[in-house]
């Protein structure tokens, strides 16, 4: 087992306090958005191995069978297929979506064939992998995700009547289905800059009137007004109204499959995802927006979002998803409690978010674990025990 040294990612939407507090530090001078734990090429964790520090990605490459286990290597190759994060959003992230596996492979191969450098700002596919993800809230957490059920959309469409977007809105007996949403979405992104600003201004004024009326549209209007303050004139303010607004309490989780438009808005959570850099943005960002590819990738069908209900097994609560790359569980221990692994599917990362403990594996190797700390447990460590008090998140493969 190996204690991890992890990288903090500084993005403008991050918090100056949340990650710093978790790590036992004072407020940061810069916004800290994410704490990465894993073997991602852009910011791999490091471990002490044979007397020196080594990036986890390099350690795994040289010891794949021992560190990952045969089933993981057979399915995903000699790489850790998941990335674990602490995500701290003080401001909303961009509207974005991720491709499914077939789309990622086609897009990656096509951009390689076109000679687009991997690090080019206009590059969309930086690897051939999909990116499902799960977020478990540590604090109250708000997100936008997936297009609203058809019954709710006419009230949003009413905010768009009149002005440059009027012709994009379904009328009369026209079906409110995925095709109608796709036409509206694509039409909004195709507007020239002046028309976009006019549409956003009109919708924002309508939202001011609705924000005090109560009900789901008032809540959605409130978020639109907040987004407009941060991104004035951005057409993403209007697109956000088409999406479900979801609130999570601590311990609740949200699973996001590929192809669903989403944006994390505010809060602190534990995020686990398939290790990929493929992001297609759709608004609320100054970064490159590939409209045609985004429209090809997105699933525009209505989606009734249901938080992932944890499956309890003693002190451990599992957040089950269909993703083979990852599985996340939460372990709660009272004073002087001991928890032991009942199964090992592959490599694991254990993160402590509260309290402290010691981990001891089947070979008698022991590592201390305190709040903000994390440990990589190779597959060949076999079973292990956690003894202590606090809250711990256990990340492994979903095989």
Secondary structure, 3 states (H helix, E strand, C coil): CEECECEEECCCCEECCHHHHHCCCCCCCCCECEEEECCCCCCCCEEEECCEEEEHHHHHHHCHHHHHCHHHHHHHCCCCCEEEEEEEECCCCCEEECCCHHHHHHHHHHHHHCCCCCCCCCCCCCCCCCCCEEEEECCCEEEEEEECCHHHHHHHHHCCCCCCCHHHCCCCCCCCCHHHHHHHHHHHHHCCHHHHHHHHHHHHHHHHHHCCCCCHHHHHHHHHHHHHHHCCCCCHHHHHCCEEEEEECCCCEEEECCCCCEEEEEEEEEEEEECCCCCEEEECCCCCCCHHHHHHHCCCCCCCCCCECCEEECCEEEECCCCCCCEEEEEEEEEEEEEECCCCCCCEEEEEEEEEEEEEECCCCEEEEECCCEEEECHHHCCEEEEEEEEEEEEECCC
